[in-house]
Amino acid sequence: MIRKIIHIDEEKCNGCGACAEACHEGAIEMVDGKAKLMRDDYCDGLGDCLPACPVDAISFVEREAAEYDEEAVKKNKLKKSGKLPCGCPGTNAKSLMHETAEGESSVKAASRLNQWPVQIKLVNEHAGYFDGAHLLIAADCCAYAYGNFHNDFIKNKITVIGCPKLDMVDYTEKLSAIISNNDIKSVTVARMEVPCCGGIENAAKAAIQASGKFIPWQIVTISTDGRILD
């Protein structure tokens, strides 16, 4: 189809990258130090890039070009951002680097898990191990993010885990049954810093409140790079 689309004069282009930054659709990229229109179907023809160019290297032309494809632009943005289509900040892709302490022991750590199963959906709220227990309610990812999770969190506790985002269930009812039907001595909630983990925290708080019991409790938030934030 014939339509209005941008044209970049590479001879004028000074390689500043301002146009690529201004292009919300990701149609412009820097190639060998010059701005280049990478895909016609990413260009909406509105020209947000024009006023950004300090050397007037960009202009409008009318020519044969693929139709603007909004869906393709959205998929490209998601791919570059590292997010899944749901848009949750917790799905942001990132690489983590950890320093290894000099002389760090390679001895295998013993498991501190005291019962099975551990999934909130699978445990029996009347199981004997809950009576007199110090209860740990943990988001699935915590044990992977925090290196010493077994010793610092699981040791001497009964552990139940879940992921409110992937399980797509409200744990409040099950946790309420566990707390109401047993002599729980304390509750520790371990969650990740990502927003979706708020579901497991809120369910635990609601369960304690619904039980009508006075139980010592604490919330511990773990960062995606393995630090305790509070």
C-alpha positions in Angstrom: 0.0 0.0 0.0 1.1 3.6 -0.6 1.2 5.5 2.7 3.1 8.2 4.6 6.2 6.9 6.3 9.5 8.3 7.6 12.7 8.5 5.6 16.2 8.8 7.2 19.0 10.6 5.3 22.0 8.6 6.5 24.4 11.2 5.2 22.9 13.8 7.5 22.5 11.4 10.4 25.1 12.1 13.2 24.4 8.9 15.1 23.1 10.6 18.2 20.4 8.0 18.7 17.7 10.6 19.7 15.3 9.4 17.1 15.6 5.8 18.2 14.9 6.9 21.7 11.9 8.9 20.6 10.4 6.1 18.5 7.9 4.5 20.8 7.2 1.7 18.4 10.8 0.5 18.1 10.9 1.0 14.3 14.3 2.8 14.4 17.5 1.3 15.6 21.2 2.3 15.4 23.2 0.3 12.9 26.9 1.0 12.4 26.5 4.4 14.0 23.6 5.5 11.9 19.8 5.5 12.5 17.9 3.0 10.3 14.2 2.3 9.8 14.2 -1.5 10.6 10.6 -2.4 9.7 8.0 -0.5 7.8 5.2 -2.2 9.7 6.6 -0.8 13.0 6.3 2.8 11.8 2.9 4.4 12.5 3.7 7.5 10.3 3.0 10.0 13.2 6.6 11.2 13.2 7.5 11.4 16.9 11.1 11.0 15.8 11.1 14.1 13.6 11.4 16.8 16.2 14.0 14.7 18.1 16.5 14.8 15.3 19.0 17.7 15.8 20.2 17.7 12.2 16.9 17.4 10.3 17.9 14.0 8.9 14.3 12.6 9.1 11.4 13.5 6.8 8.1 12.1 5.6 7.7 10.4 2.3 4.9 8.6 0.6 5.8 5.3 -0.8 4.9 1.6 -1.0 5.1 0.3 2.5 3.7 -2.4 4.7 0.7 -1.4 6.8 1.3 -0.4 10.4 1.0 -3.5 12.5 0.1 -2.6 16.1 0.1 -6.2 17.4 3.6 -6.8 16.0 4.8 -3.7 17.7 3.3 -4.8 21.1 4.9 -8.2 20.8 8.3 -6.6 20.0 8.0 -4.3 23.0 7.3 -7.2 25.3 10.2 -9.2 23.8 12.6 -6.3 24.4 11.4 -5.5 27.9 11.8 -9.1 29.0 8.2 -9.2 30.3 5.6 -11.9 29.8 2.4 -10.8 28.1 0.7 -10.4 31.5 2.8 -7.3 32.1 3.6 -8.2 35.7 6.8 -6.6 37.0 7.6 -9.9 38.6 8.2 -11.4 35.2 11.0 -9.0 34.2 13.9 -10.9 32.8 17.2 -10.3 34.5 20.6 -12.0 35.0 22.0 -12.3 38.5 25.7 -12.4 39.4 26.8 -13.5 42.9 30.3 -13.2 44.4 31.8 -16.4 45.9 33.4 -15.8 49.2 37.0 -16.9 49.5 37.2 -20.3 51.3 33.5 -20.9 50.9 32.6 -24.4 51.9 31.5 -26.9 49.2 30.0 -29.3 51.8 26.5 -30.2 51.0 23.9 -28.6 53.2 21.5 -31.0 55.0 17.8 -30.6 54.3 15.8 -29.0 57.2 12.4 -29.9 55.9 10.3 -31.5 58.6 7.3 -32.8 56.8 5.7 -33.8 53.4 3.9 -32.6 51.4 4.6 -28.9 51.4 2.3 -27.4 48.8 -0.5 -25.5 50.5 -3.1 -27.2 48.2 -1.9 -30.7 49.2 -1.3 -30.6 52.9 -4.0 -32.0 55.3 -5.0 -29.2 57.7 -5.5 -31.9 60.4 -2.1 -33.5 60.0 -0.4 -34.1 63.4 2.7 -32.2 62.5 0.8 -28.9 62.7 0.0 -29.3 66.4 2.4 -27.0 68.3 4.2 -26.0 65.1 6.0 -22.8 64.2 4.5 -22.4 60.8 6.4 -21.1 57.7 4.2 -19.9 54.8 6.6 -19.3 51.9 6.3 -18.3 48.3 7.8 -20.9 46.0 10.6 -18.8 44.7 12.1 -17.9 48.1 14.0 -21.1 48.5 15.7 -20.5 45.1 16.5 -16.9 45.6 17.8 -17.0 49.2 20.8 -19.3 49.5 20.5 -20.4 53.1 16.7 -20.8 53.1 16.7 -24.2 54.8 18.9 -23.1 57.8 17.5 -19.6 58.2 13.8 -20.3 57.6 12.8 -24.0 57.3 14.8 -25.3 60.3 12.5 -26.1 63.3 9.4 -25.1 61.4 6.6 -26.8 59.5 6.6 -25.5 55.9 3.9 -24.8 53.4 4.5 -23.2 50.1 2.6 -21.8 47.2 2.5 -19.3 44.3 -0.7 -17.2 44.2 0.0 -16.1 40.6 0.5 -19.6 39.1 -1.9 -21.5 41.4 -4.6 -18.8 40.7 -6.2 -19.6 44.0 -6.9 -17.7 47.3 -5.1 -19.6 50.0 -7.0 -17.8 52.8 -9.5 -20.7 53.4 -6.9 -23.4 53.6 -4.5 -21.4 55.8 -7.4 -20.4 58.0 -8.3 -24.1 58.5 -4.6 -24.9 59.4 -4.4 -22.1 61.9 -7.9 -22.5 63.4 -7.7 -26.3 63.9 -4.2 -26.5 65.3 -2.1 -25.0 68.1 0.2 -22.9 65.9 2.9 -21.2 68.0 4.0 -18.6 65.4 3.7 -17.8 61.8 6.5 -16.6 59.5 5.6 -15.5 55.9 8.4 -15.5 53.4 7.6 -13.7 50.2 9.5 -12.3 47.2 9.7 -8.6 46.5 7.5 -8.9 43.4 3.9 -7.6 43.6 2.2 -10.9 42.9 3.7 -12.3 46.1 1.4 -9.9 48.0 -1.3 -12.6 47.5 0.4 -15.1 49.9 1.0 -12.3 52.4 -2.6 -11.1 52.4 -3.9 -14.6 52.6 -1.7 -15.4 55.7 -2.8 -12.1 57.4 -6.5 -12.8 56.7 -6.1 -16.4 58.0 -4.6 -15.3 61.3 -7.4 -12.6 61.7 -10.1 -15.1 60.8 -8.8 -17.6 63.4 -9.4 -15.1 66.2 -6.2 -16.3 67.9 -3.3 -14.2 69.1 -0.3 -15.6 67.3 3.1 -14.0 66.9 3.8 -13.4 63.2 6.2 -11.7 60.9 6.6 -11.0 57.2 10.0 -11.4 55.5 10.6 -10.0 52.0 13.3 -11.4 49.9 14.8 -9.6 46.8 15.2 -11.4 43.5 19.0 -11.3 44.0 18.7 -13.1 47.3 18.8 -10.3 50.0 16.4 -9.9 52.9 14.8 -6.6 52.5 12.8 -6.3 55.8 
